[in-house]
């Protein structure tokens, strides 16, 4: 499987942002916390579920709890893909 990249993560995050919510995901958002991007814990959980469904990457609850920035998600997913 190919590496999970920022454009794909950005698209998934926009899907999980919720109706009427459009967090700023352009430019240098990768190290910004989900909280600062306007994502609540349910949106992050939804993102993990979407990634798990689309890519088959398992996201245990403790892994989701450690995902505070998009970079954390990219690193985790790519480590799982490489394993």
mmCIF file of the N, C-alpha and C atoms, coordinates in Angstrom:
data_MODEL
# 
_entry.id   MODEL 
# 
loop_
_atom_site.group_PDB 
_atom_site.id 
_atom_site.type_symbol 
_atom_site.label_atom_id 
_atom_site.label_alt_id 
_atom_site.label_comp_id 
_atom_site.label_asym_id 
_atom_site.label_entity_id 
_atom_site.label_seq_id 
_atom_site.pdbx_PDB_ins_code 
_atom_site.Cartn_x 
_atom_site.Cartn_y 
_atom_site.Cartn_z 
_atom_site.occupancy 
_atom_site.B_iso_or_equiv 
_atom_site.pdbx_formal_charge 
_atom_site.auth_seq_id 
_atom_site.auth_comp_id 
_atom_site.auth_asym_id 
_atom_site.auth_atom_id 
_atom_site.pdbx_PDB_model_num 
ATOM 1   N N  . UNK A 1 1  ? 0.840   -1.173 0.000  1.00 0.00 ? 1  UNK A N  1 
ATOM 2   C CA . UNK A 1 1  ? 0.000   0.000  0.000  1.00 0.00 ? 1  UNK A CA 1 
ATOM 3   C C  . UNK A 1 1  ? 0.892   1.246  0.000  1.00 0.00 ? 1  UNK A C  1 
ATOM 4   N N  . UNK A 1 2  ? 0.472   2.250  -0.710 1.00 0.00 ? 2  UNK A N  1 
ATOM 5   C CA . UNK A 1 2  ? 1.230   3.498  -0.795 1.00 0.00 ? 2  UNK A CA 1 
ATOM 6   C C  . UNK A 1 2  ? 1.161   4.254  0.526  1.00 0.00 ? 2  UNK A C  1 
ATOM 7   N N  . UNK A 1 3  ? 2.113   5.150  0.691  1.00 0.00 ? 3  UNK A N  1 
ATOM 8   C CA . UNK A 1 3  ? 2.158   5.961  1.907  1.00 0.00 ? 3  UNK A CA 1 
ATOM 9   C C  . UNK A 1 3  ? 0.901   6.820  2.018  1.00 0.00 ? 3  UNK A C  1 
ATOM 10  N N  . UNK A 1 4  ? 0.431   6.977  3.232  1.00 0.00 ? 4  UNK A N  1 
ATOM 11  C CA . UNK A 1 4  ? -0.700  7.848  3.541  1.00 0.00 ? 4  UNK A CA 1 
ATOM 12  C C  . UNK A 1 4  ? -0.154  9.271  3.571  1.00 0.00 ? 4  UNK A C  1 
ATOM 13  N N  . UNK A 1 5  ? -0.678  10.153 2.721  1.00 0.00 ? 5  UNK A N  1 
ATOM 14  C CA . UNK A 1 5  ? -0.096  11.483 2.592  1.00 0.00 ? 5  UNK A CA 1 
ATOM 15  C C  . UNK A 1 5  ? -1.029  12.593 3.077  1.00 0.00 ? 5  UNK A C  1 
ATOM 16  N N  . UNK A 1 6  ? -0.483  13.779 3.148  1.00 0.00 ? 6  UNK A N  1 
ATOM 17  C CA . UNK A 1 6  ? -1.205  14.934 3.669  1.00 0.00 ? 6  UNK A CA 1 
ATOM 18  C C  . UNK A 1 6  ? -2.464  15.261 2.867  1.00 0.00 ? 6  UNK A C  1 
ATOM 19  N N  . UNK A 1 7  ? -2.434  15.259 1.525  1.00 0.00 ? 7  UNK A N  1 
ATOM 20  C CA . UNK A 1 7  ? -3.667  15.560 0.798  1.00 0.00 ? 7  UNK A CA 1 
ATOM 21  C C  . UNK A 1 7  ? -4.810  14.573 1.104  1.00 0.00 ? 7  UNK A C  1 
ATOM 22  N N  . UNK A 1 8  ? -4.465  13.311 1.234  1.00 0.00 ? 8  UNK A N  1 
ATOM 23  C CA . UNK A 1 8  ? -5.504  12.317 1.545  1.00 0.00 ? 8  UNK A CA 1 
ATOM 24  C C  . UNK A 1 8  ? -6.037  12.531 2.956  1.00 0.00 ? 8  UNK A C  1 
ATOM 25  N N  . UNK A 1 9  ? -5.155  12.804 3.909  1.00 0.00 ? 9  UNK A N  1 
ATOM 26  C CA . UNK A 1 9  ? -5.594  13.086 5.276  1.00 0.00 ? 9  UNK A CA 1 
ATOM 27  C C  . UNK A 1 9  ? -6.465  14.336 5.298  1.00 0.00 ? 9  UNK A C  1 
ATOM 28  N N  . UNK A 1 10 ? -6.064  15.376 4.582  1.00 0.00 ? 10 UNK A N  1 
ATOM 29  C CA . UNK A 1 10 ? -6.836  16.623 4.527  1.00 0.00 ? 10 UNK A CA 1 
ATOM 30  C C  . UNK A 1 10 ? -8.261  16.341 4.032  1.00 0.00 ? 10 UNK A C  1 
ATOM 31  N N  . UNK A 1 11 ? -8.391  15.557 2.985  1.00 0.00 ? 11 UNK A N  1 
ATOM 32  C CA . UNK A 1 11 ? -9.713  15.240 2.444  1.00 0.00 ? 11 UNK A CA 1 
ATOM 33  C C  . UNK A 1 11 ? -10.563 14.498 3.473  1.00 0.00 ? 11 UNK A C  1 
ATOM 34  N N  . UNK A 1 12 ? -9.954  13.551 4.175  1.00 0.00 ? 12 UNK A N  1 
ATOM 35  C CA . UNK A 1 12 ? -10.688 12.806 5.198  1.00 0.00 ? 12 UNK A CA 1 
ATOM 36  C C  . UNK A 1 12 ? -11.088 13.713 6.358  1.00 0.00 ? 12 UNK A C  1 
ATOM 37  N N  . UNK A 1 13 ? -10.204 14.623 6.733  1.00 0.00 ? 13 UNK A N  1 
ATOM 38  C CA . UNK A 1 13 ? -10.520 15.549 7.818  1.00 0.00 ? 13 UNK A CA 1 
ATOM 39  C C  . UNK A 1 13 ? -11.685 16.451 7.436  1.00 0.00 ? 13 UNK A C  1 
ATOM 40  N N  . UNK A 1 14 ? -11.730 16.896 6.200  1.00 0.00 ? 14 UNK A N  1 
ATOM 41  C CA . UNK A 1 14 ? -12.841 17.734 5.755  1.00 0.00 ? 14 UNK A CA 1 
ATOM 42  C C  . UNK A 1 14 ? -14.148 16.953 5.810  1.00 0.00 ? 14 UNK A C  1 
ATOM 43  N N  . UNK A 1 15 ? -14.095 15.657 5.488  1.00 0.00 ? 15 UNK A N  1 
ATOM 44  C CA . UNK A 1 15 ? -15.290 14.820 5.576  1.00 0.00 ? 15 UNK A CA 1 
ATOM 45  C C  . UNK A 1 15 ? -15.780 14.694 7.010  1.00 0.00 ? 15 UNK A C  1 
ATOM 46  N N  . UNK A 1 16 ? -14.856 14.726 7.973  1.00 0.00 ? 16 UNK A N  1 
ATOM 47  C CA . UNK A 1 16 ? -15.189 14.532 9.383  1.00 0.00 ? 16 UNK A CA 1 
ATOM 48  C C  . UNK A 1 16 ? -15.478 15.823 10.123 1.00 0.00 ? 16 UNK A C  1 
ATOM 49  N N  . UNK A 1 17 ? -15.326 16.958 9.469  1.00 0.00 ? 17 UNK A N  1 
ATOM 50  C CA . UNK A 1 17 ? -15.464 18.249 10.145 1.00 0.00 ? 17 UNK A CA 1 
ATOM 51  C C  . UNK A 1 17 ? -16.888 18.513 10.613 1.00 0.00 ? 17 UNK A C  1 
ATOM 52  N N  . UNK A 1 18 ? -17.861 17.878 10.005 1.00 0.00 ? 18 UNK A N  1 
ATOM 53  C CA . UNK A 1 18 ? -19.244 18.083 10.398 1.00 0.00 ? 18 UNK A CA 1 
ATOM 54  C C  . UNK A 1 18 ? -19.912 19.141 9.547  1.00 0.00 ? 18 UNK A C  1 
ATOM 55  N N  . UNK A 1 19 ? -21.235 19.094 9.515  1.00 0.00 ? 19 UNK A N  1 
ATOM 56  C CA . UNK A 1 19 ? -21.981 20.056 8.701  1.00 0.00 ? 19 UNK A CA 1 
ATOM 57  C C  . UNK A 1 19 ? -21.791 21.478 9.201  1.00 0.00 ? 19 UNK A C  1 
ATOM 58  N N  . UNK A 1 20 ? -21.501 22.361 8.257  1.00 0.00 ? 20 UNK A N  1 
ATOM 59  C CA . UNK A 1 20 ? -21.337 23.762 8.584  1.00 0.00 ? 20 UNK A CA 1 
ATOM 60  C C  . UNK A 1 20 ? -19.987 24.119 9.185  1.00 0.00 ? 20 UNK A C  1 
ATOM 61  N N  . UNK A 1 21 ? -19.161 23.111 9.452  1.00 0.00 ? 21 UNK A N  1 
ATOM 62  C CA . UNK A 1 21 ? -17.851 23.371 10.023 1.00 0.00 ? 21 UNK A CA 1 
ATOM 63  C C  . UNK A 1 21 ? -16.798 23.164 8.947  1.00 0.00 ? 21 UNK A C  1 
ATOM 64  N N  . UNK A 1 22 ? -15.946 24.156 8.761  1.00 0.00 ? 22 UNK A N  1 
ATOM 65  C CA . UNK A 1 22 ? -14.915 24.063 7.745  1.00 0.00 ? 22 UNK A CA 1 
ATOM 66  C C  . UNK A 1 22 ? -13.588 24.536 8.321  1.00 0.00 ? 22 UNK A C  1 
ATOM 67  N N  . UNK A 1 23 ? -12.918 23.667 9.042  1.00 0.00 ? 23 UNK A N  1 
ATOM 68  C CA . UNK A 1 23 ? -11.647 24.087 9.635  1.00 0.00 ? 23 UNK A CA 1 
ATOM 69  C C  . UNK A 1 23 ? -10.626 24.455 8.576  1.00 0.00 ? 23 UNK A C  1 
ATOM 70  N N  . UNK A 1 24 ? -9.755  25.322 8.935  1.00 0.00 ? 24 UNK A N  1 
ATOM 71  C CA . UNK A 1 24 ? -8.701  25.770 8.034  1.00 0.00 ? 24 UNK A CA 1 
ATOM 72  C C  . UNK A 1 24 ? -7.664  24.673 7.897  1.00 0.00 ? 24 UNK A C  1 
ATOM 73  N N  . UNK A 1 25 ? -7.656  24.035 6.754  1.00 0.00 ? 25 UNK A N  1 
ATOM 74  C CA . UNK A 1 25 ? -6.743  22.916 6.535  1.00 0.00 ? 25 UNK A CA 1 
ATOM 75  C C  . UNK A 1 25 ? -5.778  23.195 5.392  1.00 0.00 ? 25 UNK A C  1 
ATOM 76  N N  . UNK A 1 26 ? -5.584  24.423 5.081  1.00 0.00 ? 26 UNK A N  1 
ATOM 77  C CA . UNK A 1 26 ? -4.640  24.778 4.030  1.00 0.00 ? 26 UNK A CA 1 
ATOM 78  C C  . UNK A 1 26 ? -3.343  25.250 4.678  1.00 0.00 ? 26 UNK A C  1 
ATOM 79  N N  . UNK A 1 27 ? -2.294  25.265 3.920  1.00 0.00 ? 27 UNK A N  1 
ATOM 80  C CA . UNK A 1 27 ? -1.014  25.730 4.447  1.00 0.00 ? 27 UNK A CA 1 
ATOM 81  C C  . UNK A 1 27 ? -0.423  24.756 5.443  1.00 0.00 ? 27 UNK A C  1 
ATOM 82  N N  . UNK A 1 28 ? 0.166   25.288 6.476  1.00 0.00 ? 28 UNK A N  1 
ATOM 83  C CA . UNK A 1 28 ? 0.900   24.500 7.467  1.00 0.00 ? 28 UNK A CA 1 
ATOM 84  C C  . UNK A 1 28 ? -0.003  24.085 8.628  1.00 0.00 ? 28 UNK A C  1 
ATOM 85  N N  . UNK A 1 29 ? -0.926  23.191 8.401  1.00 0.00 ? 29 UNK A N  1 
ATOM 86  C CA . UNK A 1 29 ? -1.841  22.745 9.448  1.00 0.00 ? 29 UNK A CA 1 
ATOM 87  C C  . UNK A 1 29 ? -1.363  21.471 10.140 1.00 0.00 ? 29 UNK A C  1 
ATOM 88  N N  . UNK A 1 30 ? -0.386  20.807 9.600  1.00 0.00 ? 30 UNK A N  1 
ATOM 89  C CA . UNK A 1 30 ? -0.004  19.454 9.994  1.00 0.00 ? 30 UNK A CA 1 
ATOM 90  C C  . UNK A 1 30 ? 0.418   19.335 11.466 1.00 0.00 ? 30 UNK A C  1 
ATOM 91  N N  . UNK A 1 31 ? 1.003   20.391 12.037 1.00 0.00 ? 31 UNK A N  1 
ATOM 92  C CA . UNK A 1 31 ? 1.438   20.349 13.429 1.00 0.00 ? 31 UNK A CA 1 
ATOM 93  C C  . UNK A 1 31 ? 0.519   21.127 14.372 1.00 0.00 ? 31 UNK A C  1 
ATOM 94  N N  . UNK A 1 32 ? -0.616  21.557 13.868 1.00 0.00 ? 32 UNK A N  1 
ATOM 95  C CA . UNK A 1 32 ? -1.599  22.270 14.670 1.00 0.00 ? 32 UNK A CA 1 
ATOM 96  C C  . UNK A 1 32 ? -2.480  21.246 15.376 1.00 0.00 ? 32 UNK A C  1 
ATOM 97  N N  . UNK A 1 33 ? -2.787  21.477 16.631 1.00 0.00 ? 33 UNK A N  1 
ATOM 98  C CA . UNK A 1 33 ? -3.621  20.513 17.352 1.00 0.00 ? 33 UNK A CA 1 
ATOM 99  C C  . UNK A 1 33 ? -5.021  20.473 16.741 1.00 0.00 ? 33 UNK A C  1 
ATOM 100 N N  . UNK A 1 34 ? -5.662  19.315 16.901 1.00 0.00 ? 34 UNK A N  1 
ATOM 101 C CA . UNK A 1 34 ? -7.033  19.196 16.408 1.00 0.00 ? 34 UNK A CA 1 
ATOM 102 C C  . UNK A 1 34 ? -7.934  20.211 17.083 1.00 0.00 ? 34 UNK A C  1 
ATOM 103 N N  . UNK A 1 35 ? -7.704  20.465 18.361 1.00 0.00 ? 35 UNK A N  1 
ATOM 104 C CA . UNK A 1 35 ? -8.506  21.450 19.084 1.00 0.00 ? 35 UNK A CA 1 
ATOM 105 C C  . UNK A 1 35 ? -8.393  22.815 18.421 1.00 0.00 ? 35 UNK A C  1 
ATOM 106 N N  . UNK A 1 36 ? -7.168  23.227 18.095 1.00 0.00 ? 36 UNK A N  1 
ATOM 107 C CA . UNK A 1 36 ? -6.969  24.528 17.444 1.00 0.00 ? 36 UNK A CA 1 
ATOM 108 C C  . UNK A 1 36 ? -7.540  24.562 16.031 1.00 0.00 ? 36 UNK A C  1 
ATOM 109 N N  . UNK A 1 37 ? -7.676  23.389 15.403 1.00 0.00 ? 37 UNK A N  1 
ATOM 110 C CA . UNK A 1 37 ? -8.276  23.314 14.069 1.00 0.00 ? 37 UNK A CA 1 
ATOM 111 C C  . UNK A 1 37 ? -9.800  23.269 14.130 1.00 0.00 ? 37 UNK A C  1 
ATOM 112 N N  . UNK A 1 38 ? -10.353 23.213 15.346 1.00 0.00 ? 38 UNK A N  1 
ATOM 113 C CA . UNK A 1 38 ? -11.804 23.196 15.496 1.00 0.00 ? 38 UNK A CA 1 
ATOM 114 C C  . UNK A 1 38 ? -12.409 21.802 15.511 1.00 0.00 ? 38 UNK A C  1 
ATOM 115 N N  . UNK A 1 39 ? -11.587 20.783 15.721 1.00 0.00 ? 39 UNK A N  1 
ATOM 116 C CA . UNK A 1 39 ? -12.079 19.411 15.779 1.00 0.00 ? 39 UNK A CA 1 
ATOM 117 C C  . UNK A 1 39 ? -12.279 19.001 17.233 1.00 0.00 ? 39 UNK A C  1 
ATOM 118 N N  . UNK A 1 40 ? -13.453 18.469 17.545 1.00 0.00 ? 40 UNK A N  1 
ATOM 119 C CA . UNK A 1 40 ? -13.663 17.935 18.876 1.00 0.00 ? 40 UNK A CA 1 
ATOM 120 C C  . UNK A 1 40 ? -13.284 16.452 18.890 1.00 0.00 ? 40 UNK A C  1 
ATOM 121 N N  . UNK A 1 41 ? -13.379 15.822 20.040 1.00 0.00 ? 41 UNK A N  1 
ATOM 122 C CA . UNK A 1 41 ? -12.954 14.433 20.171 1.00 0.00 ? 41 UNK A CA 1 
ATOM 123 C C  . UNK A 1 41 ? -13.782 13.487 19.302 1.00 0.00 ? 41 UNK A C  1 
ATOM 124 N N  . UNK A 1 42 ? -15.054 13.798 19.097 1.00 0.00 ? 42 UNK A N  1 
ATOM 125 C CA . UNK A 1 42 ? -15.887 12.949 18.225 1.00 0.00 ? 42 UNK A CA 1 
ATOM 126 C C  . UNK A 1 42 ? -15.432 13.016 16.777 1.00 0.00 ? 42 UNK A C  1 
ATOM 127 N N  . UNK A 1 43 ? -15.010 14.177 16.318 1.00 0.00 ? 43 UNK A N  1 
ATOM 128 C CA . UNK A 1 43 ? -14.515 14.311 14.948 1.00 0.00 ? 43 UNK A CA 1 
ATOM 129 C C  . UNK A 1 43 ? -13.217 13.529 14.766 1.00 0.00 ? 43 UNK A C  1 
ATOM 130 N N  . UNK A 1 44 ? -12.354 13.543 15.781 1.00 0.00 ? 44 UNK A N  1 
ATOM 131 C CA . UNK A 1 44 ? -11.102 12.782 15.699 1.00 0.00 ? 44 UNK A CA 1 
ATOM 132 C C  . UNK A 1 44 ? -11.402 11.286 15.695 1.00 0.00 ? 44 UNK A C  1 
ATOM 133 N N  . UNK A 1 45 ? -12.352 10.856 16.504 1.00 0.00 ? 45 UNK A N  1 
ATOM 134 C CA . UNK A 1 45 ? -12.759 9.450  16.521 1.00 0.00 ? 45 UNK A CA 1 
ATOM 135 C C  . UNK A 1 45 ? -13.363 9.047  15.178 1.00 0.00 ? 45 UNK A C  1 
ATOM 136 N N  . UNK A 1 46 ? -14.154 9.928  14.597 1.00 0.00 ? 46 UNK A N  1 
ATOM 137 C CA . UNK A 1 46 ? -14.725 9.669  13.277 1.00 0.00 ? 46 UNK A CA 1 
ATOM 138 C C  . UNK A 1 46 ? -13.622 9.552  12.219 1.00 0.00 ? 46 UNK A C  1 
ATOM 139 N N  . UNK A 1 47 ? -12.604 10.398 12.324 1.00 0.00 ? 47 UNK A N  1 
ATOM 140 C CA . UNK A 1 47 ? -11.469 10.332 11.406 1.00 0.00 ? 47 UNK A CA 1 
ATOM 141 C C  . UNK A 1 47 ? -10.757 8.988  11.529 1.00 0.00 ? 47 UNK A C  1 
ATOM 142 N N  . UNK A 1 48 ? -10.508 8.547  12.748 1.00 0.00 ? 48 UNK A N  1 
ATOM 143 C CA . UNK A 1 48 ? -9.849  7.259  12.968 1.00 0.00 ? 48 UNK A CA 1 
ATOM 144 C C  . UNK A 1 48 ? -10.683 6.123  12.386 1.00 0.00 ? 48 UNK A C  1 
ATOM 145 N N  . UNK A 1 49 ? -11.989 6.185  12.561 1.00 0.00 ? 49 UNK A N  1 
ATOM 146 C CA . UNK A 1 49 ? -12.882 5.161  12.021 1.00 0.00 ? 49 UNK A CA 1 
ATOM 147 C C  . UNK A 1 49 ? -12.844 5.160  10.498 1.00 0.00 ? 49 UNK A C  1 
ATOM 148 N N  . UNK A 1 50 ? -12.859 6.330  9.899  1.00 0.00 ? 50 UNK A N  1 
ATOM 149 C CA . UNK A 1 50 ? -12.801 6.443  8.441  1.00 0.00 ? 50 UNK A CA 1 
ATOM 150 C C  . UNK A 1 50 ? -11.498 5.872  7.896  1.00 0.00 ? 50 UNK A C  1 
ATOM 151 N N  . UNK A 1 51 ? -10.384 6.186  8.543  1.00 0.00 ? 51 UNK A N  1 
ATOM 152 C CA . UNK A 1 51 ? -9.090  5.654  8.119  1.00 0.00 ? 51 UNK A CA 1 
ATOM 153 C C  . UNK A 1 51 ? -9.076  4.142  8.252  1.00 0.00 ? 51 UNK A C  1 
ATOM 154 N N  . UNK A 1 52 ? -9.618  3.648  9.356  1.00 0.00 ? 52 UNK A N  1 
ATOM 155 C CA . UNK A 1 52 ? -9.667  2.197  9.579  1.00 0.00 ? 52 UNK A CA 1 
ATOM 156 C C  . UNK A 1 52 ? -10.490 1.516  8.485  1.00 0.00 ? 52 UNK A C  1 
ATOM 157 N N  . UNK A 1 53 ? -11.612 2.097  8.125  1.00 0.00 ? 53 UNK A N  1 
ATOM 158 C CA . UNK A 1 53 ? -12.466 1.514  7.085  1.00 0.00 ? 53 UNK A CA 1 
ATOM 159 C C  . UNK A 1 53 ? -11.814 1.593  5.708  1.00 0.00 ? 53 UNK A C  1 
ATOM 160 N N  . UNK A 1 54 ? -11.232 2.730  5.376  1.00 0.00 ? 54 UNK A N  1 
ATOM 161 C CA . UNK A 1 54 ? -10.656 2.922  4.039  1.00 0.00 ? 54 UNK A CA 1 
ATOM 162 C C  . UNK A 1 54 ? -9.328  2.192  3.842  1.00 0.00 ? 54 UNK A C  1 
ATOM 163 N N  . UNK A 1 55 ? -8.497  2.191  4.882  1.00 0.00 ? 55 UNK A N  1 
ATOM 164 C CA . UNK A 1 55 ? -7.145  1.660  4.728  1.00 0.00 ? 55 UNK A CA 1 
ATOM 165 C C  . UNK A 1 55 ? -6.911  0.345  5.463  1.00 0.00 ? 55 UNK A C  1 
ATOM 166 N N  . UNK A 1 56 ? -7.848  -0.038 6.311  1.00 0.00 ? 56 UNK A N  1 
ATOM 167 C CA . UNK A 1 56 ? -7.675  -1.269 7.072  1.00 0.00 ? 56 UNK A CA 1 
ATOM 168 C C  . UNK A 1 56 ? -6.637  -1.150 8.174  1.00 0.00 ? 56 UNK A C  1 
ATOM 169 N N  . UNK A 1 57 ? -6.326  0.076  8.569  1.00 0.00 ? 57 UNK A N  1 
ATOM 170 C CA . UNK A 1 57 ? -5.346  0.308  9.633  1.00 0.00 ? 57 UNK A CA 1 
ATOM 171 C C  . UNK A 1 57 ? -6.092  0.316  10.966 1.00 0.00 ? 57 UNK A C  1 
ATOM 172 N N  . UNK A 1 58 ? -5.715  -0.568 11.892 1.00 0.00 ? 58 UNK A N  1 
ATOM 173 C CA . UNK A 1 58 ? -6.405  -0.603 13.187 1.00 0.00 ? 58 UNK A CA 1 
ATOM 174 C C  . UNK A 1 58 ? -6.091  0.645  14.006 1.00 0.00 ? 58 UNK A C  1 
ATOM 175 N N  . UNK A 1 59 ? -7.088  1.145  14.708 1.00 0.00 ? 59 UNK A N  1 
ATOM 176 C CA . UNK A 1 59 ? -6.942  2.317  15.560 1.00 0.00 ? 59 UNK A CA 1 
ATOM 177 C C  . UNK A 1 59 ? -7.500  1.998  16.942 1.00 0.00 ? 59 UNK A C  1 
ATOM 178 N N  . UNK A 1 60 ? -6.691  1.357  17.799 1.00 0.00 ? 60 UNK A N  1 
ATOM 179 C CA . UNK A 1 60 ? -7.163  1.103  19.155 1.00 0.00 ? 60 UNK A CA 1 
ATOM 180 C C  . UNK A 1 60 ? -7.427  2.419  19.890 1.00 0.00 ? 60 UNK A C  1 
ATOM 181 N N  . UNK A 1 61 ? -8.282  2.364  20.905 1.00 0.00 ? 61 UNK A N  1 
ATOM 182 C CA . UNK A 1 61 ? -8.649  3.579  21.636 1.00 0.00 ? 61 UNK A CA 1 
ATOM 183 C C  . UNK A 1 61 ? -7.445  4.334  22.173 1.00 0.00 ? 61 UNK A C  1 
ATOM 184 N N  . UNK A 1 62 ? -6.442  3.618  22.675 1.00 0.00 ? 62 UNK A N  1 
ATOM 185 C CA . UNK A 1 62 ? -5.276  4.314  23.222 1.00 0.00 ? 62 UNK A CA 1 
ATOM 186 C C  . UNK A 1 62 ? -4.496  5.041  22.127 1.00 0.00 ? 62 UNK A C  1 
ATOM 187 N N  . UNK A 1 63 ? -4.497  4.501  20.916 1.00 0.00 ? 63 UNK A N  1 
ATOM 188 C CA . UNK A 1 63 ? -3.828  5.174  19.797 1.00 0.00 ? 63 UNK A CA 1 
ATOM 189 C C  . UNK A 1 63 ? -4.575  6.447  19.425 1.00 0.00 ? 63 UNK A C  1 
ATOM 190 N N  . UNK A 1 64 ? -5.893  6.384  19.418 1.00 0.00 ? 64 UNK A N  1 
ATOM 191 C CA . UNK A 1 64 ? -6.702  7.564  19.086 1.00 0.00 ? 64 UNK A CA 1 
ATOM 192 C C  . UNK A 1 64 ? -6.460  8.665  20.113 1.00 0.00 ? 64 UNK A C  1 
ATOM 193 N N  . UNK A 1 65 ? -6.357  8.297  21.370 1.00 0.00 ? 65 UNK A N  1 
ATOM 194 C CA . UNK A 1 65 ? -6.150  9.286  22.428 1.00 0.00 ? 65 UNK A CA 1 
ATOM 195 C C  . UNK A 1 65 ? -4.829  10.032 22.265 1.00 0.00 ? 65 UNK A C  1 
ATOM 196 N N  . UNK A 1 66 ? -3.854  9.403  21.639 1.00 0.00 ? 66 UNK A N  1 
ATOM 197 C CA . UNK A 1 66 ? -2.545  10.027 21.447 1.00 0.00 ? 66 UNK A CA 1 
ATOM 198 C C  . UNK A 1 66 ? -2.473  10.883 20.180 1.00 0.00 ? 66 UNK A C  1 
ATOM 199 N N  . UNK A 1 67 ? -3.502  10.876 19.387 1.00 0.00 ? 67 UNK A N  1 
ATOM 200 C CA . UNK A 1 67 ? -3.519  11.621 18.135 1.00 0.00 ? 67 UNK A CA 1 
ATOM 201 C C  . UNK A 1 67 ? -3.993  13.047 18.404 1.00 0.00 ? 67 UNK A C  1 
ATOM 202 N N  . UNK A 1 68 ? -3.055  13.945 18.644 1.00 0.00 ? 68 UNK A N  1 
ATOM 203 C CA . UNK A 1 68 ? -3.434  15.324 18.938 1.00 0.00 ? 68 UNK A CA 1 
ATOM 204 C C  . UNK A 1 68 ? -3.185  16.266 17.776 1.00 0.00 ? 68 UNK A C  1 
ATOM 205 N N  . UNK A 1 69 ? -2.416  15.821 16.780 1.00 0.00 ? 69 UNK A N  1 
ATOM 206 C CA . UNK A 1 69 ? -2.171  16.630 15.586 1.00 0.00 ? 69 UNK A CA 1 
ATOM 207 C C  . UNK A 1 69 ? -2.307  15.737 14.351 1.00 0.00 ? 69 UNK A C  1 
ATOM 208 N N  . UNK A 1 70 ? -2.531  16.337 13.198 1.00 0.00 ? 70 UNK A N  1 
ATOM 209 C CA . UNK A 1 70 ? -2.557  15.546 11.973 1.00 0.00 ? 70 UNK A CA 1 
ATOM 210 C C  . UNK A 1 70 ? -1.238  14.794 11.733 1.00 0.00 ? 70 UNK A C  1 
ATOM 211 N N  . UNK A 1 71 ? -0.104  15.372 12.122 1.00 0.00 ? 71 UNK A N  1 
ATOM 212 C CA . UNK A 1 71 ? 1.173   14.673 11.946 1.00 0.00 ? 71 UNK A CA 1 
ATOM 213 C C  . UNK A 1 71 ? 1.185   13.369 12.751 1.00 0.00 ? 71 UNK A C  1 
ATOM 214 N N  . UNK A 1 72 ? 0.600   13.378 13.942 1.00 0.00 ? 72 UNK A N  1 
ATOM 215 C CA . UNK A 1 72 ? 0.526   12.149 14.736 1.00 0.00 ? 72 UNK A CA 1 
ATOM 216 C C  . UNK A 1 72 ? -0.215  11.060 13.963 1.00 0.00 ? 72 UNK A C  1 
ATOM 217 N N  . UNK A 1 73 ? -1.292  11.440 13.306 1.00 0.00 ? 73 UNK A N  1 
ATOM 218 C CA . UNK A 1 73 ? -2.076  10.474 12.533 1.00 0.00 ? 73 UNK A CA 1 
ATOM 219 C C  . UNK A 1 73 ? -1.269  9.971  11.344 1.00 0.00 ? 73 UNK A C  1 
ATOM 220 N N  . UNK A 1 74 ? -0.654  10.878 10.599 1.00 0.00 ? 74 UNK A N  1 
ATOM 221 C CA . UNK A 1 74 ? 0.164   10.465 9.448  1.00 0.00 ? 74 UNK A CA 1 
ATOM 222 C C  . UNK A 1 74 ? 1.263   9.497  9.872  1.00 0.00 ? 74 UNK A C  1 
ATOM 223 N N  . UNK A 1 75 ? 1.970   9.836  10.941 1.00 0.00 ? 75 UNK A N  1 
ATOM 224 C CA . UNK A 1 75 ? 3.061   8.974  11.407 1.00 0.00 ? 75 UNK A CA 1 
ATOM 225 C C  . UNK A 1 75 ? 2.541   7.604  11.830 1.00 0.00 ? 75 UNK A C  1 
ATOM 226 N N  . UNK A 1 76 ? 1.457   7.584  12.591 1.00 0.00 ? 76 UNK A N  1 
ATOM 227 C CA . UNK A 1 76 ? 0.907   6.317  13.054 1.00 0.00 ? 76 UNK A CA 1 
ATOM 228 C C  . UNK A 1 76 ? 0.462   5.441  11.886 1.00 0.00 ? 76 UNK A C  1 
ATOM 229 N N  . UNK A 1 77 ? -0.314  6.012  10.981 1.00 0.00 ? 77 UNK A N  1 
ATOM 230 C CA . UNK A 1 77 ? -0.843  5.250  9.853  1.00 0.00 ? 77 UNK A CA 1 
ATOM 231 C C  . UNK A 1 77 ? 0.306   4.720  8.992  1.00 0.00 ? 77 UNK A C  1 
ATOM 232 N N  . UNK A 1 78 ? 1.291   5.550  8.705  1.00 0.00 ? 78 UNK A N  1 
ATOM 233 C CA . UNK A 1 78 ? 2.397   5.098  7.859  1.00 0.00 ? 78 UNK A CA 1 
ATOM 234 C C  . UNK A 1 78 ? 3.244   4.037  8.557  1.00 0.00 ? 78 UNK A C  1 
ATOM 235 N N  . UNK A 1 79 ? 3.365   4.105  9.879  1.00 0.00 ? 79 UNK A N  1 
ATOM 236 C CA . UNK A 1 79 ? 4.061   3.028  10.598 1.00 0.00 ? 79 UNK A CA 1 
ATOM 237 C C  . UNK A 1 79 ? 3.284   1.728  10.498 1.00 0.00 ? 79 UNK A C  1 
ATOM 238 N N  . UNK A 1 80 ? 1.966   1.801  10.592 1.00 0.00 ? 80 UNK A N  1 
ATOM 239 C CA . UNK A 1 80 ? 1.142   0.599  10.499 1.00 0.00 ? 80 UNK A CA 1 
ATOM 240 C C  . UNK A 1 80 ? 1.188   0.007  9.082  1.00 0.00 ? 80 UNK A C  1 
ATOM 241 N N  . UNK A 1 81 ? 1.206   0.858  8.083  1.00 0.00 ? 81 UNK A N  1 
ATOM 242 C CA . UNK A 1 81 ? 1.277   0.404  6.691  1.00 0.00 ? 81 UNK A CA 1 
ATOM 243 C C  . UNK A 1 81 ? 2.611   -0.293 6.450  1.00 0.00 ? 81 UNK A C  1 
ATOM 244 N N  . UNK A 1 82 ? 3.692   0.263  6.992  1.00 0.00 ? 82 UNK A N  1 
ATOM 245 C CA . UNK A 1 82 ? 5.027   -0.302 6.779  1.00 0.00 ? 82 UNK A CA 1 
ATOM 246 C C  . UNK A 1 82 ? 5.227   -1.629 7.509  1.00 0.00 ? 82 UNK A C  1 
ATOM 247 N N  . UNK A 1 83 ? 4.478   -1.823 8.584  1.00 0.00 ? 83 UNK A N  1 
ATOM 248 C CA . UNK A 1 83 ? 4.668   -3.042 9.403  1.00 0.00 ? 83 UNK A CA 1 
ATOM 249 C C  . UNK A 1 83 ? 4.126   -4.284 8.729  1.00 0.00 ? 83 UNK A C  1 
# 
